[in-house]
Amino acid sequence: MNKPSINIQDGFLFQSLKDGRPMSLELITGKRLDGRIRRFDRFAVVVETGGREVLIYKHAIATIAPAES
């Protein structure tokens, strides 16, 4: 019997989306974006930052964490 696969990434992103809390995304280039996650799918995340929505491909993200207050 196969175990269902657990997708930690989707759970983490969904919870931050549901809570509406500010998140900090560090890209592989070293650039940091602070904002709220608005949508995500298998390949990309949409973050609202600076009054606009930005599409970021997941392969370009190094880390995601709650933003420091």
Summary of the structure (lengths in Angstrom):
residues: 69
radius of gyration: 12.7
end to end distance: 45.4
largest distance: 48.1
contacts: 151
relative contact order: 0.24
helix: 22%
strand: 46%
